[in-house]
Amino acid sequence: MKSVSFVFPHQLFSDNPSIKKDRKIYLIEELLFFRQYNFHRQKLVLHRASLKAYEAYLLSKKYKINYIETTDNIADIRLLIRQLASQSVTEIHYTDTVDNWLEKRITDSASKYQVRLVKYPSPNFLNQPADVEQFFANKKNYFQTDFYIDQRKKRKLLLEKDNKPIGGKWTFDAENRQKFPKNETVPLLKRPDENKYVEEAKTYIARQFTNNYGSIEDFIYPVTFTDTGNWLNDFLENRFSKFGIYEDAMVQNENILYHSVLTPMLNIGLINPQQVIDKAVQAAIDHEIPLNSLEGFIRQITGWREFIRILYEKEGSRQRTTNYWKFTRKIPPCFW
């Protein structure tokens, strides 16, 4: 049996369950991530730079890599599976993509060319769909708060010994809506030094995506495991304390305030949600972080992010293909 592993741009896990040293790994700049829409060029730089950094990480561990650029016709997963089948590949290992369209293309193509699929649970979420099936069973409506409370109880997060919430409330959202003071100084964001992966990605994206919108010059995001860990530490040490009270604040000419800006790295696998939760809870102990900041942050990871993933799995197709609000007008150009 000849088998390979697939890794997509949002699966850059330090401990990837789908890879082994005796299987060739295909790192794929799949079209859905690069060319499905006229994506902002910073998103594309993030994907290119982080995937190339991940390639170097795997090569340093002696894995066998085949890197597929988005300019290659086999960056379309359907064509790649067809080609591999013609080369006598009979088995593909990959991690759950949590992407309806990509998943359908993989399964349809594998079925068409009689290739066996071995799918692994994604480390990028705390739950797998089966884990919460009972909670959502027979529910006509979905409520994030109910789900969040259930998750807190299951995971023993911020609980007293009697299973009641620390501080007497499950959510401190009402306390997290303060107006940002005029004399408040926003902490400086510690940006990672630009590395060779980002430099190369800027050149690559500027050359290949000339008509995409957005500037690539002010790219700030980490693209390696080390820089992502430093980014999280900077938030926990310098912004976490006031994250809660100014969580909903908006200030002219300010983009970050006291937020973590972890989503890009979290969503591509450079850090996983359990790591974030563990470090946040420990930081709250070490630095006496106010409970409203800790709870508000934990709610984004354990509540909203997990809830929306499950909602996407269960109702995503229906949400995309129906027009609940009966909208008829296009989004105005000023939004772009």
C-alpha positions in Angstrom: 0.0 0.0 0.0 1.4 3.4 -1.0 0.2 6.2 1.3 0.8 10.0 1.6 -0.2 12.7 4.0 -1.9 16.0 3.2 -1.3 19.2 5.2 -3.3 22.4 4.3 -2.4 26.0 5.2 -4.5 26.0 8.4 -3.0 22.8 9.8 0.4 23.8 10.9 0.4 21.8 14.1 3.6 21.2 16.0 2.4 17.6 16.7 0.4 16.9 13.5 -1.5 13.6 13.9 -1.7 12.8 10.2 2.1 12.7 9.4 4.7 10.0 9.8 8.3 9.9 8.7 7.7 6.9 6.4 5.0 8.8 4.5 5.7 11.7 2.0 3.9 14.9 3.2 2.2 17.2 0.7 2.1 20.8 1.9 -0.6 22.3 -0.3 -1.3 26.0 -1.1 -4.8 24.8 -2.0 -6.9 27.1 -4.3 -9.6 27.5 -1.7 -7.1 29.3 0.6 -5.4 31.4 -2.1 -7.6 31.9 -5.1 -11.3 31.2 -4.2 -11.9 34.9 -3.7 -9.9 38.1 -4.2 -8.3 37.7 -0.7 -6.5 40.4 1.1 -2.8 40.1 0.5 -1.9 40.0 4.1 -3.9 36.8 4.5 -2.0 35.4 1.6 1.4 36.5 3.0 0.4 34.8 6.3 -0.4 31.5 4.6 2.7 31.5 2.4 5.1 32.6 5.1 3.8 30.2 7.8 3.5 27.3 5.4 7.1 27.8 4.2 8.3 28.1 7.9 6.4 24.9 8.6 8.1 23.2 5.7 11.5 24.1 7.2 10.3 22.9 10.6 9.4 19.5 9.2 12.5 19.2 7.1 14.6 19.8 10.2 12.9 16.8 11.7 13.8 14.7 8.6 10.3 14.4 7.1 9.9 14.0 3.3 8.1 17.0 1.8 6.5 17.8 -1.5 5.5 21.5 -1.5 2.7 22.4 -3.9 2.5 26.1 -4.8 -0.8 27.7 -5.6 0.5 28.4 -9.2 0.6 24.6 -9.8 -2.5 23.1 -11.3 -2.4 20.3 -8.7 -3.0 23.0 -6.0 -6.6 22.1 -6.8 -7.0 19.1 -4.5 -9.2 17.3 -7.0 -6.4 17.3 -9.5 -3.8 16.3 -7.0 -5.8 13.3 -5.9 -6.3 12.3 -9.5 -2.6 12.5 -10.1 -1.6 10.6 -7.0 -4.1 7.8 -7.9 -2.4 7.6 -11.3 0.9 7.1 -9.5 -0.5 4.2 -7.5 -1.2 6.0 -4.2 -3.9 4.1 -2.5 -4.2 5.9 0.9 -4.3 9.5 2.0 -3.9 10.6 5.6 -5.1 14.0 6.6 -6.4 16.0 9.6 -10.1 17.0 9.6 -10.1 20.2 7.6 -13.3 21.7 9.3 -14.1 23.1 5.9 -17.3 21.9 4.1 -16.1 22.6 0.5 -12.6 21.3 1.0 -13.9 18.2 2.8 -16.4 17.5 0.0 -13.7 17.8 -2.7 -11.4 15.4 -0.9 -14.1 12.8 -0.2 -15.6 13.0 -3.7 -12.2 12.7 -5.4 -11.0 9.9 -3.2 -14.2 8.0 -3.9 -13.9 8.7 -7.7 -10.4 7.4 -7.9 -10.8 4.7 -5.3 -8.3 6.1 -2.8 -8.7 5.3 0.9 -8.9 8.2 3.3 -7.7 8.2 6.9 -8.9 11.2 8.7 -7.7 12.4 12.1 -9.4 14.7 14.6 -8.2 18.3 14.5 -6.0 19.5 17.4 -7.2 23.0 16.5 -10.4 22.7 18.5 -11.2 21.5 22.0 -14.2 19.5 20.8 -14.9 17.1 18.0 -18.5 17.1 16.7 -19.3 13.8 18.3 -18.2 15.2 21.7 -21.0 17.7 21.8 -23.6 15.7 19.8 -25.7 15.0 22.9 -25.7 18.6 24.0 -27.1 19.8 20.7 -29.4 16.8 20.1 -33.0 17.9 19.3 -32.3 21.6 19.8 -34.3 23.9 17.6 -32.3 26.9 18.6 -28.6 27.4 19.5 -27.5 29.5 22.5 -23.8 30.2 23.0 -24.1 31.0 26.7 -25.7 27.6 27.4 -23.0 25.8 25.4 -20.3 27.9 27.2 -21.6 27.0 30.7 -21.7 23.3 29.7 -18.1 23.5 28.5 -17.0 25.2 31.7 -18.5 22.5 33.8 -17.1 19.7 31.6 -13.6 21.1 31.6 -13.7 22.3 35.3 -12.8 25.8 34.2 -13.1 28.6 36.7 -15.3 26.6 39.0 -15.6 26.5 42.8 -15.6 23.1 44.5 -19.4 22.9 44.3 -19.3 23.3 40.5 -20.5 26.9 40.8 -18.7 29.6 38.8 -15.9 31.5 40.5 -17.1 35.0 41.3 -20.7 33.9 41.4 -21.5 34.5 37.7 -20.9 32.5 34.5 -20.2 35.7 32.5 -18.9 39.1 33.3 -19.8 40.5 29.9 -21.9 43.4 31.5 -18.7 44.6 33.2 -16.7 44.5 30.0 -18.2 47.5 28.2 -16.4 50.5 29.6 -15.5 53.6 27.6 -11.9 54.0 26.8 -10.4 57.0 28.7 -9.0 59.9 26.7 -5.8 59.9 28.8 -5.3 56.1 28.6 -2.0 55.1 26.9 -2.3 52.0 24.8 0.6 49.5 25.3 3.0 49.1 22.4 2.6 45.9 20.5 5.8 43.8 20.4 6.0 42.8 16.8 8.2 39.9 15.7 11.3 40.7 13.6 10.6 40.2 9.9 12.2 36.8 9.0 13.2 35.2 5.7 9.8 33.5 5.4 7.9 36.8 5.5 10.3 38.5 3.2 10.0 35.7 0.6 6.2 35.6 1.0 5.8 39.4 0.4 7.7 39.0 -2.9 5.8 35.9 -3.9 2.4 37.4 -3.1 3.2 40.8 -4.7 4.2 39.0 -7.9 1.4 36.4 -8.1 -1.5 38.5 -6.8 -1.2 41.8 -8.4 -4.9 42.6 -8.5 -5.7 41.6 -4.9 -6.5 44.4 -2.5 -4.6 45.4 0.7 -1.0 46.5 1.5 1.6 43.9 2.6 4.1 46.4 3.9 2.6 46.6 7.4 2.3 42.9 8.0 2.7 42.2 11.7 1.8 38.6 12.4 4.0 35.8 13.7 4.5 32.8 11.3 6.6 30.5 13.5 5.9 28.6 16.7 8.5 30.6 18.7 7.2 34.0 17.6 3.6 32.9 18.3 4.5 31.9 21.8 6.2 35.2 22.3 3.2 37.1 20.9 0.9 35.3 23.4 3.3 36.0 26.3 3.3 39.7 25.4 -0.5 39.9 25.5 -0.6 38.0 28.9 2.0 40.3 30.4 1.1 43.7 29.0 -2.6 43.7 27.9 -4.5 40.9 29.5 -5.2 42.8 32.7 -7.3 45.4 31.0 -8.6 43.2 28.2 -12.0 42.7 30.0 -13.0 46.3 30.8 -12.1 47.6 27.3 -13.1 44.5 25.3 -15.8 46.3 23.4 -14.2 49.7 23.3 -13.4 51.4 19.9 -10.9 54.2 19.6 -10.1 56.2 16.4 -6.8 55.3 14.8 -6.3 52.3 17.2 -6.6 48.8 16.0 -5.7 46.6 18.9 -6.0 48.3 22.3 -5.9 45.5 24.8 -6.9 42.6 22.6 -4.7 39.5 22.0 -4.8 39.3 18.2 -4.3 35.6 18.4 -6.9 34.6 15.9 -4.7 34.4 12.8 -2.1 32.1 14.5 -4.8 30.1 16.3 -6.7 29.5 13.1 -3.7 28.2 11.2 -2.5 25.9 14.0 0.6 27.7 15.2 -0.9 27.5 18.7 -3.8 25.4 19.9 -6.8 26.5 22.1 -5.8 24.3 25.1 -2.3 25.9 25.1 -3.9 29.3 25.1 -6.3 28.4 28.0 -3.6 26.9 30.1 -1.3 29.8 29.7 -4.1 32.3 30.4 -5.2 30.6 33.6 -1.6 30.4 34.8 -1.0 34.1 33.9 -4.1 35.1 35.8 -2.7 33.4 38.9 0.8 34.8 38.5 -0.2 38.4 37.7 -3.4 38.7 39.6 -5.5 39.3 36.5 -9.0 40.6 37.2 -11.6 37.9 36.9 -13.6 39.8 34.3 -10.6 39.8 32.0 -9.8 36.1 32.5 -13.4 35.0 32.1 -14.0 37.2 29.1 -10.9 35.8 27.4 -11.7 32.2 28.2 -15.2 32.7 26.9 -13.9 33.7 23.5 -11.8 30.5 23.2 -14.0 27.9 25.0 -17.4 29.5 24.2 -17.6 31.4 21.0 -14.9 29.8 19.0 -16.0 26.2 19.8 -19.7 27.1 19.4 -19.3 28.7 16.0 -17.3 25.7 14.8 -20.0 23.3 15.8 -22.7 25.6 14.3 -20.7 25.7 11.1 -20.6 21.9 11.0 -24.3 21.5 11.7 -25.8 24.5 9.9 -23.2 26.1 7.7 -24.5 24.9 4.4 -28.0 26.1 5.2 -26.8 29.5 6.4 -24.7 30.0 3.3 -27.5 29.1 0.9 -30.5 30.9 2.5 -31.2 34.6 2.8 -32.8 34.8 6.2 -32.9 38.7 6.2 -34.1 38.9 2.6 -31.2 41.2 1.6 -31.2 42.3 -2.1 -28.5 44.9 -2.3 -24.7 44.4 -2.8 -22.2 45.4 -0.2 -21.2 49.0 -1.0 -17.7 49.6 -2.5 -16.7 51.7 0.5 -16.5 48.5 2.5 -13.6 47.3 0.4 
